[in-house]
Amino acid sequence: MELRQIGTSDVMATPIVFGAWAIGGWLWGGTDDDKAMEGINAAIDAGINAIDTAPVYGFGHSERVTGEAITGRRDEVFVFTKCGLRWESDDGQHHHDTQDQTGQDVSIYRNLSRDSILWECERSLERLGIDQIDLYQCHWPDETTPIKEAMGALVELLDQGLIRAIGVSNFTPEMIDECLAYGPVHCSQPKFSLLSRDHLDGVIAWCHERDIASIVYSSLEQGMLTGKVTPDREFGEGDQRLDKGGWFTVENIRRANAVLDEVVQPIADAHAATLAQVSLAWTIAAPGITCALAGARNAEQATENARAMHIDLSDEQYGQIREAFWRLEGP
Ligand SMILES: NC(=O)c1ccc[n+]([C@@H]2O[C@H](COP(=O)([O-])OP(=O)(O)OC[C@H]3O[C@@H](n4cnc5c(N)ncnc54)[C@H](OP(=O)(O)O)[C@@H]3O)[C@@H](O)[C@H]2O)c1
């Protein structure tokens, strides 16, 4: 399996990257740390060579669990994390109010000021127990900080060797274009799944033309594309899918599962694969997509998701899946 270059950086990642949001617990109805660490180790054992986390995932928890899980295996894995969502200070642009994984009220602010980025980088290195972050990404744009200032701080960190590559997430092409005036942008991290396709012809195509990697998030549509979300599926307290509309209404779960059953299942059978594996295999075969982030809570999910890297869909199968999902109206 071919590694994929993250933009013009020297980071060469596997097309499936372990997504470490759920193992932070926050917005995912809690988490089990032992299972999470087994999940990360199983992902590495199955050939995945990168993990994507963020300080805000469980308010430091995901980074700490990731750091502990990779102890002794640092040379086998790239660590991607983020900056710019703060919960211990109310400087910057209000992002949203939430409750942490213990039920405490928390207000999150977008803050990409120089001081904040440098402060956050130190904390992330500490929690992760590493001395260099392989890819450091601005989590969300912050309208209270000029892009010039944020990029200046990231270039400083790059020059000091504290980070190895620069990324942005949830940025528009116009914002990324402005970033490029002040330094390199090696990757963009937008949302993409077969059920959420808006960015494919937008920021993903735009980045592809400029040698900027696209590492896409929620590529299993938060579990929906595994076929394991049924209308009677019960989610734990605090799980964002519990009261979310979007694809998680009873009617939309049925519509999505109908396409999985009718179109994806026969293709999965032909590859002795699962629906999750075929959905991920399609995503990493799509033009402009460098890597797909696949969240997993345990070893079973991580191992299953990693196998998607070894499934080669024929052009006909790729086309059948594309056509079926493109016909499906959004929620
Ligand atoms: N930059 C951003 O703003 C942003 C936003 C969102 C996500 N992300 C990144 O992208 C990563 C992936 O996105 P995501 O976590 O939102 O969603 P996802 O990868 O689409 O879905 C992950 C969830 O699906 C279920 N799942 C995964 N593999 C499975 C399998 N093989 N069988 C059955 N269920 C399975 C698990 O939840 P259950 O077991 O509970 O069903 C898991 O937590 C995140 O971890 C994070 O690194 C970034």
The ligand as a Gaussian input file, in Angstrom:
#p B3LYP/6-31G(d) Opt

LIG

0 1
 N      -11.381000      19.065000      12.113000
 C      -12.593000      18.904000      12.571000
 O      -13.344000      19.872000      12.777000
 C      -13.075000      17.509000      12.830000
 C      -14.440000      17.258000      13.072000
 C      -14.840000      15.944000      13.271000
 C      -13.902000      14.919000      13.251000
 N      -12.573000      15.185000      13.053000
 C      -11.558000      14.113000      13.005000
 O      -12.018000      13.063000      12.152000
 C      -12.039000      11.837000      12.883000
 C      -13.135000      10.941000      12.338000
 O      -14.394000      11.573000      12.412000
 P      -15.494000      11.192000      13.499000
 O      -14.835000      10.558000      14.667000
 O      -16.350000      12.404000      13.679000
 O      -16.448000      10.156000      12.772000
 P      -16.292000       8.817000      11.917000
 O      -14.891000       8.431000      11.774000
 O      -17.110000       9.027000      10.721000
 O      -17.064000       7.786000      12.877000
 C      -16.459000       7.318000      14.026000
 C      -17.436000       6.489000      14.849000
 O      -18.059000       5.488000      14.055000
 C      -18.155000       4.264000      14.799000
 N      -17.311000       3.298000      14.075000
 C      -16.063000       3.491000      13.567000
 N      -15.602000       2.386000      12.961000
 C      -16.558000       1.466000      13.090000
 C      -16.677000       0.133000      12.663000
 N      -15.706000      -0.454000      11.967000
 N      -17.823000      -0.550000      12.968000
 C      -18.818000       0.042000      13.664000
 N      -18.755000       1.327000      14.086000
 C      -17.641000       2.030000      13.807000
 C      -17.629000       4.551000      16.193000
 O      -18.686000       5.022000      17.040000
 P      -19.731000       4.059000      17.777000
 O      -19.027000       2.781000      18.092000
 O      -20.144000       4.828000      18.972000
 O      -20.872000       3.919000      16.826000
 C      -16.698000       5.713000      15.941000
 O      -16.489000       6.525000      17.049000
 C      -12.195000      12.281000      14.344000
 O      -11.851000      11.248000      15.243000
 C      -11.266000      13.469000      14.362000
 O       -9.922000      13.041000      14.397000
 C      -12.168000      16.472000      12.815000

